[in-house]
Amino acid sequence: GMIHDGESRFSINGKPIHHFLGTSTFSEYTVVHSGQVAKINPKAPLDKVCIVSCGLSTGLGATLNVAKPKKGQSVAVFGLGAVGLAAAEGARIAGASRIIGVDLNSKRFEEARKFGV
C-alpha cells in the first residue's frame, strides 16, 4: 500500500517503490504519517521494544477492539508468542472467565500461565 496521499516516498531509478503497510522500515531515514510513529525512551533496550511495540499492540488491540469479549466469557488464543500473550492479556483485562491457550510449542505454556491462560 501507499501512504495516505497515494504517493510513494521511495524510488529506484525513478520508479516508485511501494510501501509495506503504509511504511517501509528497511531504511535509515524515511517519511511516515504521524499516526505511524511512537516515541520511545532512548534508554529503552531496542531488542525488547521492537517486540513489545508490534506484538503488544496487535494482540491487545485484536482482543479489546475486534473480538471484544464480554466479562465472564471464555476466550481461546491460538499461538502463545508475543501477539498471543498480548491477546491473552486483553482477554484478562476484559474479564474473561477462562482463557484457553493453544500452541504447538509446549514450552510456551509456562509463560502463558502468567497471563491467565
C-alpha positions as CSV (number, residue, x, y, z in Angstrom):
1,G,0.0,0.0,0.0
2,M,0.9,3.6,-0.3
3,I,0.9,6.4,2.3
4,H,-2.4,8.2,2.7
5,D,-1.9,10.6,-0.2
6,G,-1.3,7.7,-2.6
7,E,2.3,8.7,-3.2
8,S,5.5,6.7,-2.6
9,R,8.4,8.2,-0.6
10,F,10.9,5.8,-2.1
11,S,12.1,5.1,-5.6
12,I,14.8,3.2,-7.5
13,N,16.0,4.6,-10.8
14,G,13.0,6.9,-10.9
15,K,10.4,4.1,-10.4
16,P,8.3,4.2,-7.2
17,I,8.7,1.5,-4.6
18,H,5.5,0.6,-2.8
19,H,5.4,0.8,1.0
20,F,4.6,-2.1,3.3
21,L,1.5,-1.3,5.4
22,G,1.9,2.4,4.9
23,T,5.6,2.5,5.8
24,S,8.9,0.8,4.9
25,T,11.3,0.4,7.7
26,F,14.3,-1.1,6.0
27,S,15.9,2.4,5.5
28,E,18.0,4.6,7.7
29,Y,15.6,7.6,7.2
30,T,12.0,7.7,6.0
31,V,8.9,9.9,5.9
32,V,5.8,8.5,7.5
33,H,2.4,9.7,8.7
34,S,2.3,10.9,12.3
35,G,-0.2,8.2,13.1
36,Q,2.5,5.6,12.4
37,V,5.1,7.0,14.9
38,A,5.5,6.3,18.6
39,K,8.2,8.0,20.6
40,I,10.2,5.7,22.8
41,N,12.6,6.3,25.7
42,P,16.2,6.4,24.3
43,K,17.3,4.3,27.2
44,A,14.8,1.5,26.3
45,P,16.5,-1.7,25.0
46,L,15.7,-1.9,21.3
47,D,15.7,-5.7,21.3
48,K,12.8,-5.6,23.7
49,V,11.0,-2.5,22.4
50,C,10.6,-3.9,18.9
51,I,8.7,-6.9,20.2
52,V,6.6,-5.0,22.6
53,S,5.7,-2.3,20.1
54,C,4.3,-4.6,17.5
55,G,3.3,-7.7,19.4
56,L,1.6,-6.0,22.3
57,S,-0.5,-3.5,20.3
58,T,-1.5,-6.2,17.8
59,G,-2.6,-8.8,20.3
60,L,-4.1,-6.5,22.8
61,G,-5.9,-4.5,20.1
62,A,-7.2,-7.6,18.4
63,T,-8.8,-8.8,21.6
64,L,-10.1,-5.5,23.0
65,N,-11.1,-3.8,19.7
66,V,-12.1,-6.6,17.4
67,A,-13.1,-9.7,19.4
68,K,-14.4,-7.6,22.3
69,P,-15.0,-10.5,24.8
70,K,-17.6,-9.8,27.5
71,K,-17.0,-10.2,31.2
72,G,-17.4,-13.9,32.1
73,Q,-16.9,-15.3,28.6
74,S,-14.3,-17.9,27.6
75,V,-11.6,-17.0,25.1
76,A,-9.3,-19.2,23.1
77,V,-5.9,-17.9,22.0
78,F,-4.2,-19.7,19.1
79,G,-0.4,-19.2,19.3
80,L,1.3,-18.1,22.5
81,G,4.1,-16.0,21.2
82,A,4.2,-12.2,21.8
83,V,1.0,-11.5,20.0
84,G,-0.9,-14.4,21.6
85,L,0.3,-13.4,25.1
86,A,-0.9,-9.9,24.5
87,A,-4.2,-11.2,23.2
88,A,-4.5,-13.3,26.5
89,E,-3.7,-10.2,28.5
90,G,-6.5,-8.4,26.6
91,A,-8.9,-11.2,27.5
92,R,-7.9,-10.9,31.1
93,I,-8.4,-7.2,31.1
94,A,-11.8,-7.7,29.5
95,G,-12.8,-10.0,32.3
96,A,-12.8,-13.4,30.6
97,S,-13.6,-16.2,33.0
98,R,-11.4,-18.7,31.2
99,I,-8.6,-18.2,28.7
100,I,-7.6,-21.3,26.7
101,G,-4.2,-21.3,25.1
102,V,-3.4,-23.4,22.1
103,D,0.2,-23.7,20.8
104,L,2.3,-26.5,19.2
105,N,5.3,-25.5,21.4
106,S,4.6,-26.9,24.9
107,K,7.4,-24.7,26.3
108,R,5.2,-21.6,25.9
109,F,2.6,-22.8,28.4
110,E,4.5,-21.9,31.5
111,E,4.9,-18.3,30.4
112,A,1.3,-18.2,29.2
113,R,0.0,-19.1,32.7
114,K,1.4,-15.8,34.0
115,F,-1.0,-14.1,31.6
116,G,-4.0,-16.1,33.0
117,V,-4.0,-18.8,30.3
